Amino acid sequence: MRVGVLTGGGDCPGLNAVIRGVVRKGVQEYGYDFVGFRDGWRGPLEGDTVRLDIPAVRGILPRGGTILGSSRTNPLKQENGIRRIKENLAKEEVDALVAIGGEDTLGVAARLADEYGVQVVGVPKTIDNDLSATDYTFGFDTAVNIATEAIDRLHTTAESHMRVLVVEVMGRHAGWIAIHSGLAGGANVILIPEQRFDVDQVCAWVTSRFKASYAPIVVVAEGATPKDGDMVLKDESLDSFGHVRLSGVGEWLAKEIERRTGKEARTTVLGHVQRGGTPSAFDRWLATRFGLHAIEAVRDGDFGKMVALRGTDIVRVPISEATAKLKTVDPKLYDEVGVFFG
């Protein structure tokens, strides 16, 4: 059997660990051949490949990013995209495909499997942790650790100048990074996309913190939206999956806090630093296990499935089920951490 592997969407720590797990087990135990497709769905669209074997994956476990490259290419928006993919898979004699990605990449994989008969197994990847059907996605733990360390460092500079520091973290539709890093980092306000926020209430929490002789830290997810306004956008352009570019809410909120409270407020946008660098031990562990179980699914002919974490077990679920809806922060969890606001 010859197996293709691709990594699509935004990069994240742990992608290389999945590739390594897939190839090592596939070669050593099943005798499979592997081919890597470059830059997400662009690879099978254009027939752009790279050889994958054990020497190719040696030493990549601790490396961030992906040795295959990634992109947000949407083959469903390309002329004859599905036909071109199927032709290139046949040309490369690829019997099965392991697609590693998030909501968009796996959404394409689900269509290919369910509607066009392509033999695909999915692996869930996103720092946002917003894929349903799995308790955790790899990349999330590393992003939370990076954001938490940044918040820890910002406490001291905020208190040195007694100013408000607004920390903008990633999270388009789900506030998992914000709520985990905010709680772990001792933030005084956490704002997430699932709950529209009242700027006056934020200012009240900030003022309360100053009265206690502490400088406030506000953590805000990039997709958080004020009650009396719209989502703050970097620009109006869309990617091939129809997503706008976020970022900007942190700067906007800092200006509003300063205007309404008279306290100096600054913004730190963590941005892509949350995606970069070496993966945490947990993400290496999870990504490796996902890779091992993904190639097992290929061996079993269990296509159209995604590997997922349930408790400590790796299970298989339909890709279409995993991408049907996003996993968002439960309001009860948000209320639980609210005791630390202000």
N, C-alpha and C positions, 0 to 999 in steps of 0.2 A: 504494500500500500504506500502511496505517496500522499503526504499531508502538507497542506499549505497553512501558513500562520501569518496573521496581520495584526497590527495594533492601530486603532483608530481613535479620533477625537483628541481631546487635550491629553498631553503626556502626564504621567504621574509616577512617583517612586514605586517600584515593584514590577513594572512591566517586564523588565529583563529577567526577573526571577521566574515569571510565568513561562517565558520562552524557554529558559533553561530547563525547567521541570518537564515541559512537554517534550523537548528534544531528547533529554537524557533518558527518560523512561521509554519513549517511543523507539529510540535506537537500540538501547541496551536490552529491553525486555521483549519488544515486538518486532524488531528488525525493520522498522519503517524508514523510508526516506522522507526528507523534509525540504521544503522550499519556503523562503520568506518573501512576502510581498511588501514592497516599500511603500511607506507613506499612506497607511490606511487603505481605504477602498480605491485610491488612485492606482495602487499596485496591480490588482486584478483587472482594473479597467484598462490599463495600458500595457499589461504584461511585463511590468517592471519587477524583477525578482532578484533575490540574492540566495546563495547556497546556505543552508542551515545544517550543520552537523555538530558533533560533540566539540571539536576544536573551536568552532565558531561561537559556542556558548560558554567556553571556559573563561572564568574570571569575571563574568558579568553580574553575578548575584548582588554585589553591593552597589552597582552602578545605577544612578537615576536615569530618567529618560528611557529611550528605547533604541536598541541597535537597529531596528527596522525602520525607524522614522514614523511619523504620524501626520495626519492631516484631517481636516473636517470635510473632505470630499464626500458628496452625497451622490452615489451612482443612480439613484432614482430620479435625479434632476438632470442627468446627462442623456444626450441623445443616444438611443439604443444601449443604454447603460447595462441593463440586465443581460442582453444578448452578448455584449462585449465581454462581460465577466465570465459568462458560461463558456464562450469560445476560448478565452485565455486559460481558464481552468483546464479545459480539454487539451489545449495545446501543450500545457505544462504537465499533462497527465496526472493532475491532482484529483485524488479520489474523495478527499474530505478537507474541510477548511475549519481551522480554529480561529475564531474572531474574538479578539480581546478589546473590549471597549465599554463605553457607558451607554446611556439612553439612546443616543443617535446611532452609534455604530451597531449596537445590538438590535435596534429597530430595523435597520436594513437587513441584518442577519435573519431576523424573524420572517421578513417578507420573502427573502431568498429561499428559506427552508419551507415555509408554509405554502407559498404560491408558485414557486418555480422549481422545486425539487432539488435544490442544492443541498448537499450533505454538510451541514454546519453544526459546530458545537460552540457555544458562547462562554466567555469568561468575563465576569463583571468587574469593571474598573472605573472608579471615579473618586476624586478626593472629596466630592460633595456627599458621598454616602447616601445618595437619594434613589438608588435602585431598589424597588420592592422585591420580595422573594428571597433576599439575603440579609442576614443580620448586619454584616459589614462588607464593604468593598475594600480592596487593598488600595493604598494611597491615602486613605482617610486618616489613619493613625499618624502617619508622618506629617501630614498637613496640620493636624491638631497640635502635635509636638512643636512644630516650627512656630505656629501662632502663639502657643502658650509661652514659649521662651521669649518671643518678642514682647508680649504683654508684661512678663516678669521684668524685662529690661526697662520698659517704659515707665513702670511705677517709680523708679528712682529719679528719673529725669523730670517726671511730672511733679514729684514732691519737692525737688530742688527749686523749681520755679513757681510752685503752687499754681499750675495751669491745668486746664482740661486737655487730655489727650484722647482723640478719637481714633480707634484702630479699625480700619476697614479690612474685612477678610472676605474670602470667596464664599459663594453660596447664592446661586441664581434664584432658585425656587425653594430651597431648603436650607434651614439655618443650623445644620448639624455642626459644622466647624465653629460657628459663632458661639453656640451654646456650650459645646464641650470646652473650647479654649477659654471662653469667657469665665466659665465656672472654675476651671482649673487655674486660671491666671488671676483670679480675685478681682474681676471687673465689677464696676459698680452699676453698670447698665449694659444689658445685652439686647440687641434689636435684631429680629429675624424676619424673613419674608412672610412667614405664616401668620404673623401678628402685626397689623398696621400700628404704627406708633404715634403717640401724641407728643409733639415737640415740647409743649408746655410741661407735660409730666416729666420728660427727660430733663428739662431745665430745673424742675423742682428736685429731682434726685441729685443733680449736680450741685445745686445750692446746699442741699442737706449734707452732702459729703464735705463741702468746704466748711460748714459750721462745725463739723467734727475735727477740723484741722487736718484733713487729708485731701490730696488732689485726686479728682475722679478720673477713672479710665472708662471710656465708653467703647464697647465692641459692637460693630454693626456689620451685618452681612451685606454684600453688594446689592442684593435684591430686595432689601428692606425698603418699605414704602411708608411715608407719613400718611396719617388719616386724612388730612386735608390737602392732599397733593398727589402727584403722579410719581412713578418710578423715575429716579434720576439716571439719565443715560449719558454715556461718553459721547455717542453720536447716534444717528438714526440708521446706520448701515446694518445690513443683515448678512449672516453667513449662509452657507448653502442649505442649512437646516432651518433657516428662518429665525435665528436667534440674534437679538441686538447685542451690541457690546455694552456691558455694564461697567460700573465703577464711576464714582463721582458723588455718591450719597454721603461718604465720609466728609469730604470737603464742604459740601452743602450744609451738613449738620453742624460742623464746627463753626461755620459762619453764623448760623442761626443761634447756637448756644452763646457765642460771644456777643451777638447783638442783643439778645434777650436778658442775659445775666450780667454783662459787663466784665466777665472773666475771660482772660486770654485762653484761646482754644487752638490747638494745632492738630493736624491729621497725619497719620501714618497709614499708607496703603500698602499692605503686604504683597498683594498681587501674585505674580508668578513665582516669587520666592517660595510660596507654599507648595508648588509643584516640583521644585528642583531638589537636587542633592540626593544623598544616599538614603535609601529606605530604612525605616525603623526595623527593629528585630521582629515585631509583630507583623508588619507588612511583608517582610521577606518570608516569614513562616506561612502566612495566609496565601500569598501569591504562589509560592512553591507548591503548596497543597492543591490550589486551584489548577495549576498546570498538570500535576500528576493525575488528578481526577478527570480533567478534560480529555487527556489522551486515552484514559480508560473508557470514557464514553465513546470515543472514536472507535476503539477496538470492539466495543459491544454493539456498534451500529446504532447507538441511541442518539440520533441526530435531531435537530430542532430543539435541543435542550441547552440549558445554561447550568453550570455548576454554581452552587450557592452554599453559604455557611448558615447552618441552623444549630445554634448552641456551639458544640465543638465538632459537629459532624458536617461533612461535605455531602450534599444531596444534589439531585438533578431536578430541575423544574423547566417547563416549557419557556423558551425565550419570549414568546408572545405574552405569557403571563407576567414575566419579570419586567417587561417594558410597557405594560398596559397603563400603569399609573406610577407616579413618583411616591417615594417614601418620604414623608414630611414629619416635622417635629410635632408631637402630640401636645395640644394645649395644656394638658395636665403636667407634662414635664416642664413646660415654660413657666407655669404657675409655681411649680416646686422650687425653681431656682430664683424666683422673684423675691424671696426673703432677703437676698443679698443686694437688692437694688437700693440705691440711695445711701 
